[in-house]
């Protein structure tokens, strides 16, 4: 896959730039979503998360709302895309930019591995500041035969994956990490939770160790793949799968896709 085109927001328009990543930069806020032939899930939730992650008091000169609209307009209405918008600082200068990335191969399953070292997150409830650290954790997990690293709370409870939200089924109830466990507010997980509410399904908020997920169906969720079922956990619990449940819920999630404005 070739390098994704990058456009910098400058003078009220998106300006294609090839030199944006020549110098180091620090990401302060970011968001991304899958676009399939011009349709996307929960775009307003992605917009809200990005806007609320921007420290507006520090950068009053920015106009992220207009930047967002221009970024949406620049996305092709055909093909599979995984664009990302960013607020970053480079040479102490704030920048808004959009990366028009092709979507990776979509998959239905995932292998996890628990991260055993220090938690590198510095802004665990915000998407953006820890992207580089999370990429390193995922790469380390891949060297050990997994697709994704699982981060634990200081007490050893499951928090989130390096690029995913995690959920599991206990009987007919969907379970998610307890609210006091720091993690990103995943848009795809929020969409699934909205579906459970509409269907009258119980949602449990739990503090569990990886070992306590033994024999349960575990999901990893993010904007690009939707739901992926955990088929293996390196040096961790043996997970299960109820026939038909994953396919039914992925179909429900896909039904939420709407055309871009």
Secondary structure by P-SEA (a helix, b strand, c coil): ccccbbbbbcccbbbbbcccccbbbbbccbbbbbbccccccaaaaaaaaaaaaccccccccccaaaaaaaaaaacccccccbbbbbbcccccbbbbbbbbcccccccccbbbbbbccccccccccccccaaaaaaaaaaaaaaacccbbbbbcccccccccccbbbbbbcccbbbcccccccccccaaaaaaaaaaaaabbbbbbbbccccccccbbbbbbcccccbbbbcccccccccccccaaaaaaaaaaaaaccccc
